[in-house]
Amino acid sequence: MASDITENMKNHFKGNWIYLAPILLFAILGLKDLMLPGIYMDAANPDYHAAYMLRGDIPAPSWTYPDNYLFRNFPLLNSLYGGNFAAYPAMAFFSALGYGIPQFRIYHVLLGIVLLVCLMWCLRKWQTPRLAIALVACVLAIDPTFLFSWRTQYYLQLVPLIFFFLALGLLAQWHIDATAARRSSARYWWAGIFLGFAAYCYFVFAFYAAAIVLAMAFQIRRSWNWRMVTALVLGTVIGWLPYVYAHLSIILNMGLHGYLDQLRGLQSMYGVVNATQSFSERWHTVIDRILFLRAGSTIEDMIFAGARVGPISKTIGAVVLATGPVLWLCFRLWPRGAAVDHVVAAAPKRVMLGDAILVVFISHIALGITVGTPLSLQHYIMLLPLAYVMLALAWPASGAGSASTDEGRSSGLRPAANLAFALLCVAMLAFNFSLTRKFGDRLVQEGGAGMYTEAINVAITQLATEPRDTTLLFPQWGYWMGALTAIGPRLAMFEAPTLERMKERLNTDPELMPRQSFVLALGTADLNANDEISRQKIERFAEAARLRVEGIVPCHGRSGHERIWLVKMKRIGA
């Protein structure tokens, strides 16, 4: 018995060791230079909720809604349009490994690995060749847009793909079970639950879930199975219930008028739908957003406040981005021989998955055209892994996706087509690696800029050394989320939108007034280019808040362009 188990494990490893390649590539590159770039706001959102929920009696800021009527201290929403899922595994992770910038970055790398594993598992369930899965996953793993998204707020839109791919993997037997009239629909309940939960994690996936349900229902229209379709639909509703419950909780806690005020505030702040754009302008906005995913340009622009990707790299990047969907469409529309059975229930499994993902692409484009400019770049990031999935699905299509009545000709073309596809993937791998290497070199040289300046992490590292009786003050909305995530609930923290509002809080907030020792974090926006003018501004602030300045610790990144001053102050008389 023991020898049989050992033999089975050996055989299983021999068949699946190739999947380790993309995981190792992503882990090695993702764990490099963990202290770079700076952690700015949404890059740690909702991670900071993990520290917030474990704060005990230590004051900590939080942008939360009263969205959990039964368990108020455990927020379910990160925003009105997205769930708070990532914060809950983070609670366990930080409790086990502690808080810090490296731990924060390792957690995001682990999320990326889980996503890659789910993507590969999904493709394998749909009988995609192992080599195709491994090669395409490697190309994705070192794509600079994907790799460095986990160091920015873009990761928030990637996490729901974990549940999305789990759902798609469970749907791999869909057409077979429909034809065989399978009685048990448990797997389709779970597939629906995962689809709905992805929609809870971020609202865009509600459109994805609808697209998948419609595509799957259409594909079994000639062998209709009410049990399966009902399980998938009701499962999706169940998976989405946390989102519904959270919004109902806001209404119960704030009243309908308060809830509507929140929605109006969202519209006025972000312009959820841009009614001023014409259809043509919206269409061009969608195309521009998608093209920004190429060659790491959108992530580089965000982290360094300017991208250096040249026109040649952008062109090649656009080809890499479009190759999967274009190849899939070419093979999907290729003329088929008379021997092919066109009955949907008997169609190749990978064709069904490709068609479903194509419908997802269409739904996303339709959403982008409807919303226009407010659907920002980060709302398109999830299309990148889906484009690579289409690339993997095109591999088997090159050999078997279009049948031929001339069997000998088909057999002769298949090895050549597969070799050409493998070489194409290797070329993409080399291109993405060259971009990632340049990106990494720039990160080491500059450390980030603007919102992602390294100075933020330098300041956080300094703040983490302050004694426990110190109160941290953040008179801006950009720094405290990263500080709370990396330092943890050890020091009392308070935030305000401006320096003037922070002065008011110091003089009126009953939680702040008894406190004696403070550190005020001031960024470039609050500082003057002339240090003396900045010091005078700080002295005026301290005098108005009845504080005295004990010292100033300047924090700079390696680029030297941005700075943060940590102003140590005490109550007069303390």
Steps between C-alpha positions, in 0.01 A plus 500: 500500500778743598692423181187564292447838668865592444479396136183703450665806655802459273283471193294801607814708552643390166185617330470832681850621589491732200242716681768598751680709237257797491456489878876514559548774240229715656624434855865578422421824318218598736719463810777725366541844657204463734551849644428664163303700402322701769165376635240755404134492600311245290809281460424402861124507468333286633809347666500774763161372616683195638688723744189706563291196594774381739555843657333430835474830689774675298357785287543443127347673198281315255289588200216260561125496464258364761468201270476209742181527701566186707877527554582868486875470558552289189446710185386317188563773244817669391286752315142515381603304192741244642531244778749474785605138445878549485506648852384177665781265385732793580385488863623142530817571301606805702406331827736214411791691343462844657470839336749668272559608143663166401210304652251720315676439168537125565125478562433654160747263333312209657173635360661516157621141531152383600361675193754330272422160654125550451554613141712194419258265678210647303676455166597144585140414593407614149760257360752759385842337444738528796778657295264766367380581852851521643642711218213747496498524881873579489438776246232645728706458818778726373281746314598829671139618511391186686811465715512856631123544526529318832696800634226747406125536544454301178527179702152562639347425159717189451400321822142418381651304211592232756132419550420562135746233385381260770148541363612443140692189602191353662306564178733279295251209496209726408421371151563134594273515804230675300500225239515220758222662708718485813289499814742658746550872444727566801795611289279758324374637828864554597587643159220753542604582856856574383370713213280697740779537753728641231224755432491581872875562493464754219196622311645446151481126562123523531503566124746213455272267697201597288705443184610153612149394602358614166782338302464170682123497465529572127753221450258233624195641327457175303543278805338726757535402867289708735662351809849611398398846382295562814789388721740733319265800518395452863859425601609829344233685698615329822864592434400862447293520820780655713490801268120524522505455878767770538297756305183410691696546823598851393133580436399355839773693682487830311148503362408515134575873476846451648570216259386708202723783621795259488412405143467866400836571660652217298357643180615855577851388598569245227231566239390137484348553155636767265200629308704761310698253288377397158492134397811550289686657793397216731613243246840664468524519880446124523765429235748735670437333836562154356814609315639646822529142627774431246869489586450604863438861401206567733677361809826678415314827458334454838807398699743748341257778400610447140562202269811451286362226276602585144278481190657172383442334837145634506434354157643161594311517829175561314572194284568289810179622661288434192656171388288276722157641411591542131641148466198358676262682267696389194492135599142524621382638167724277287296301240425153634469175316172321451592238758472751785191468720357846555261397778593719795487221757766309304726798427859490627528607862760768438281660237230544763741664744641728232153603391403576861807716556434677171154590633670632815723724286194629318320570828800694631522709184126569520541611862791725402300662221206555736702654783769677299792680663406426866577131440868560564804299396499274804154373399653345188789314663301175529491476120874432493487147653191426290690594183772252596237234567380551141861448391518165681170392345634584154774238537276193463299686239811519283507124478149378563271797522413485132445150374586393149360223289855434387629323810853466370530870431367582846749267667785649304414858587445444870866461615613796291217717634575402859871572452418841353273573794767397751756725330248786507457455875876493552533825303228658717677371809826663390324829422319513834816407688695783335229749600484366855878520535501864386210575733683338791821691424309827496332411827839443664638824357206730578296319766171635369362851463192708571233292672740206521814679616741297709491779757169357624664173599797680655253697712301188594820323607590796720150523649510132592779578749298755697407415861149372568378822659557687171198611298542518122329782311433485125357827360446349154327194358795330332734363765311359796368184331851379424621600846218315676556190286878491547519610865187322616273605787789598729487880495195725518431661161275786393438644155352818356463621140710816556745651745238755606251224581765316698558813708128512575500133603790553738307774678154342500516120462446339843717204397791726403489764771637280785794379290840658558751370244449527124670444166356700210565357150527773235539418132622704206159664456520650852864607475659795324804469277668735747569308823489814712151587379391142577640528853315826557178336381554215746567741786178688426309172495653390830421833666136489385466140622671582834795275425874545500730359232756254637670415173461431129611182324519543120435185294615476139489233233806418293382729219494798736204657320240439771528539873302441814567677826421332829441777752528391863289712733376502859225680683618821661554418864548127441 
